[in-house]
Amino acid sequence: MRRLLEVPGVTGAALVDAVTGLSYGRSGTGEMDAAECSRLVAFVGDRLHLAGAQGELESMVITGTRHQLVLRALPRRGDPLLLMAALERDQANLALVLRQLDLYAEGAAG
C-alpha cells in the first residue's frame, strides 16, 4: 500500500474487509472510515442489483470539491476486500490512481 502513496495526489490508502470493515493495513494520512466505506459499497452494490445491473461492483469514486475517495473491491474466497485511496483532488490524476489500484488488485489476486 505504501507504493500507492507514491502516486501524485494520494494521501492515504487502506485495505479492509469489505463486509466487516476490519482494517488489514493503512498508510498515509487520508481520512477514511473503513466501516462506513464498507457499508456504502454494500449499499450501492445491492441497489445496482435491484436496478438490474449484472456482475459485481468493481469500484466507486466519491468526489468532493477538494478531495476524492476511491474504493476498489477485491474479490476473493470468503469475504471480499476493499482497497481505499484518499486523494487531493487538485493534485491527483484519477485515471492514474485507478490504474494503480487495478495493478494492486491484479497482484493481490495472483
RANORVEN-V840904 format. One record per pair of residues at least 24 apart in sequence whose C-alpha atoms are under 6 Angstrom apart, sorted by the first residue. I is the first residue (numbers start at 1). J is the second residue. Records with the same first field share a line. If there is no record, write none. Layout:
BEGIN
I = J  J
END
This chain:
BEGIN
8 = 92
9 = 87  88  91  92
10 = 86  87
11 = 86  87
12 = 85  86
13 = 84  85
14 = 83  84
15 = 82  83
16 = 81  82
17 = 81
18 = 80  81  82
30 = 86
END
